[in-house]
């Protein structure tokens, strides 16, 4: 359950990872938790690693339920660009991952009929993941149609 993982991270703890996590996920998460900030991956490195490995997943994760939002007071800067929030740089929750972003890094509005009645704000990272999922679905659909 992702809720337990999110709450553990927000509380400053390292969540227990499920035993069935792929090794590349465990490696990436352990790098994110490194005590030395200089050894942690950048947002671009994380996205690159996810993009390269998501293609190997047979069933990419699908959005099934609304995320748990991290508390506004637990984060004082954008989770993507690290710009500090202030009076003019407001914080916005991504409706897919629940993290906090500035308006530049959460500037996409999409419809997710299974979860929301109207178009909602999502972050650039989640939009990239959705693009990958859509690409994989089209690729698999095209492959299936050729083998008929």
Residue pairs with C-beta under 8 A, 6 or more apart in sequence:
2 67
2 68
3 68
4 15
4 16
5 15
6 67
6 68
6 70
6 98
7 68
8 14
8 15
8 16
9 15
10 70
10 71
10 74
14 33
17 25
17 26
17 29
22 53
24 49
24 53
25 53
28 41
28 46
28 49
28 50
31 39
31 40
31 41
32 40
32 41
32 46
34 40
41 49
43 79
43 80
43 81
43 125
47 125
47 128
50 129
50 132
51 128
51 132
54 60
54 129
54 132
54 133
54 136
55 132
55 136
60 132
60 133
60 136
62 133
63 96
63 112
63 114
63 115
64 114
65 115
66 95
66 115
66 116
67 94
67 95
67 96
67 97
67 98
68 98
69 93
69 98
70 93
70 98
70 99
70 100
72 91
72 100
75 91
75 99
75 100
76 84
76 85
77 83
77 84
77 85
78 85
78 89
78 91
78 100
78 101
78 102
78 104
78 105
79 99
79 100
79 101
79 105
79 123
80 101
80 102
80 105
80 123
80 124
80 125
81 102
81 104
81 105
83 89
83 102
83 104
85 91
85 100
85 102
89 102
89 103
90 102
90 103
91 100
91 101
91 102
92 100
92 101
92 102
92 103
92 106
92 121
93 99
93 100
93 101
93 106
93 121
94 100
94 101
94 106
94 121
94 122
94 123
94 125
94 126
95 112
95 115
95 116
95 120
95 121
95 122
96 112
96 122
96 123
96 126
96 130
97 123
97 125
97 126
99 123
101 123
101 124
105 123
105 124
106 121
106 122
106 123
106 124
107 121
107 124
108 121
108 122
108 123
108 124
108 127
109 119
109 120
109 121
109 122
110 119
110 120
110 122
110 127
110 130
111 118
111 119
111 120
112 120
122 130
